[in-house]
Amino acid sequence: MPTVIVLLAVAAAHAGAPAVTHASADDCAVFAAVGRAQLNWGSAAPIYHLSPIWKRDGGPTYVQDCDWSRLGLARPAIASAASDLSFYFTPPVYDRARKAAVVQLSTSVRSKADQPLFFAALKACKLERKGAGWRLVRCEEVAAS
């Protein structure tokens, strides 16, 4: 387990903050399907850097610590304060039967790392289960600046 994740869990436990939850295998497969189609992610990492930690208001911190190589994807660069291009996924929301999922993909661009966002876009993506995997049905832009 990466050191950062362990430190997050220890800090949360000591601060009385909610626990850390990790992306499930289905979550990771959903991210992979969207990443392939929307970020041209494959054997080469996307040009955007991944922000793998989603801090939920009043809920557990959600960590996308997926085994990207097992999903056939190159390991993405992890976003930092110096990243000009970054992206993140929201945790997927599944229907009751876990046959459909919706996830949001946010991409952002800064002109310089220490400057405010120059451009940001948010897409809502719908997927359906196809055998053991997930198939992207469509992504629609829901916000852009």
C-alpha positions in Angstrom: 0.0 0.0 0.0 1.5 3.4 -0.9 2.8 5.5 1.9 0.5 8.4 1.1 -2.6 6.2 1.6 -1.4 4.8 4.9 -0.7 8.3 6.1 -4.1 9.4 5.1 -5.7 6.6 7.0 -3.7 7.2 10.1 -4.4 11.0 10.0 -8.1 10.3 9.5 -8.2 7.9 12.4 -6.4 10.3 14.8 -8.5 13.3 13.7 -11.8 11.5 14.1 -12.3 12.1 10.4 -14.2 9.6 8.2 -12.4 6.5 7.0 -10.7 6.1 3.7 -12.4 4.0 1.1 -10.8 2.6 -2.0 -12.0 2.2 -5.6 -13.5 -1.2 -6.2 -12.6 -3.4 -9.1 -15.8 -2.2 -10.9 -14.9 1.4 -10.2 -11.5 0.9 -11.7 -12.9 -0.8 -14.8 -15.4 2.1 -15.2 -12.5 4.6 -15.0 -10.5 2.6 -17.6 -13.4 2.5 -20.1 -13.9 6.3 -19.8 -10.2 7.0 -19.8 -9.7 5.0 -23.0 -12.4 6.8 -24.9 -12.1 10.3 -23.5 -8.4 10.7 -22.7 -6.9 8.4 -25.3 -5.4 6.4 -22.4 -3.9 3.1 -23.4 -0.3 1.8 -23.6 0.7 5.5 -23.2 -0.5 7.5 -20.2 -2.8 10.4 -20.8 -1.3 13.9 -21.1 -3.4 14.9 -18.1 -2.2 14.1 -14.6 -4.5 12.1 -12.4 -5.8 13.5 -9.1 -6.5 10.1 -7.4 -8.0 11.3 -4.1 -11.6 12.5 -3.9 -12.6 14.2 -0.6 -16.3 13.8 0.0 -18.1 16.4 2.1 -19.0 14.6 5.4 -18.1 11.2 4.0 -15.0 9.0 3.6 -12.1 10.1 1.5 -12.2 8.1 -1.7 -8.9 6.9 -3.2 -8.5 5.7 -6.8 -5.6 3.4 -6.3 -6.3 1.1 -9.3 -3.9 -1.4 -10.7 -3.8 0.4 -14.1 -1.5 -2.2 -15.7 -3.9 -5.0 -14.9 -6.5 -3.0 -16.8 -4.2 -2.7 -19.8 -3.4 1.0 -19.2 -0.1 2.8 -18.6 0.4 4.2 -15.1 -0.8 7.9 -15.2 1.3 10.7 -13.8 -0.1 11.9 -10.5 -1.2 15.5 -10.3 0.6 17.9 -8.1 0.6 21.7 -7.5 2.9 21.9 -10.5 0.6 20.1 -12.9 -0.7 22.3 -15.8 -3.1 19.5 -17.0 -5.1 17.4 -14.6 -8.1 15.1 -14.4 -10.2 13.2 -11.9 -13.1 10.9 -11.8 -16.0 11.1 -9.3 -16.9 7.8 -7.6 -19.2 5.9 -9.9 -22.9 5.6 -9.1 -24.4 2.2 -10.0 -28.0 1.1 -10.6 -29.4 -1.5 -8.1 -28.5 -4.4 -10.4 -25.0 -3.0 -11.1 -25.7 -3.2 -14.8 -25.3 0.5 -15.4 -23.0 3.2 -14.0 -22.6 7.0 -14.2 -19.3 8.7 -13.5 -18.1 12.2 -14.0 -14.8 13.1 -15.6 -13.3 16.5 -14.9 -10.4 17.9 -16.9 -8.6 21.1 -16.2 -5.9 23.3 -17.7 -3.8 26.0 -16.1 -1.6 28.4 -18.1 1.0 28.1 -15.3 1.0 25.8 -12.3 0.7 28.7 -9.8 -2.2 30.4 -11.7 -5.9 29.8 -11.4 -7.6 27.4 -13.8 -7.6 28.6 -17.4 -10.2 26.0 -18.5 -12.2 23.2 -16.9 -14.7 20.8 -18.3 -17.0 18.3 -16.6 -18.5 15.3 -18.4 -21.1 12.9 -17.2 -20.5 9.4 -18.6 -22.9 6.5 -18.7 -21.7 3.0 -19.0 -23.3 -0.5 -19.2 -22.0 -3.8 -18.0 -20.8 -5.9 -20.9 -19.9 -9.4 -19.7 -17.3 -9.0 -17.0 -16.4 -5.5 -18.1 -17.9 -2.1 -18.8 -18.8 -0.4 -22.1 -19.0 3.4 -22.5 -22.5 4.4 -23.8 -21.9 8.1 -24.0 -20.4 11.1 -22.3 -22.1 14.5 -22.2 -20.5 17.8 -21.2 -22.3 19.2 -18.2 -20.1 22.2 -17.5 -17.2 24.1 -19.0 -15.5 27.3 -18.2 
